[in-house]
Amino acid sequence: MQQHSTMRRRADYPAEEVITTRWADQDAYGHINNVVYFSYVDTAVNSYLMRATGVDTRELAAIGVVAHSSCDFMRELQYPSEVAVGLLVTRLGNSSITYELAVFQGEHESPAAVVRFVHVYVDRDTRKSAPIPELIREAAQRLTIPTE
């Protein structure tokens, strides 16, 4: 049975990327602005893929572009601190990858936010649909939930 994302804990995510909050991330209400969460997860996914593959993914023949994103907010994030983004792949298709990304702050084991993020792979020059490059597929496979 697949666990619902709001019930997942920090240990349920196969990889984690740490990002330092910036002064400009907070808004007039004194917390990290909601749109910044998307910047954190975009940075986390791309940092993971570049480190896991050893290549600059922007230079591949097929690149991942965001086709969908959504976010459930559970708790405010504060500046200054570090946030950790937990990475999990929930679907690995022929030309798309669906990620679930949990944003954690401090010692919390439950996420402050959970983002769903779909990368669709396209030819870098023509922007037509393309298969996921094999080295990206291998890196993404390491983030999947093992099936029973």
Secondary structure, DSSP 8 states (H G I E B T S, - for coil): ----GGG--GGGSSEEEEEE--GGGB-TTSSB-HHHHHHHHHHHHHHHHHHHHSS-GGGSSEEEEEEEEEEEE-S---SSSEEEEEEEEEEE-SSEEEEEEEEEETT-SS-SEEEEEEEEEEETTT--B----HHHHHHHHTTB----
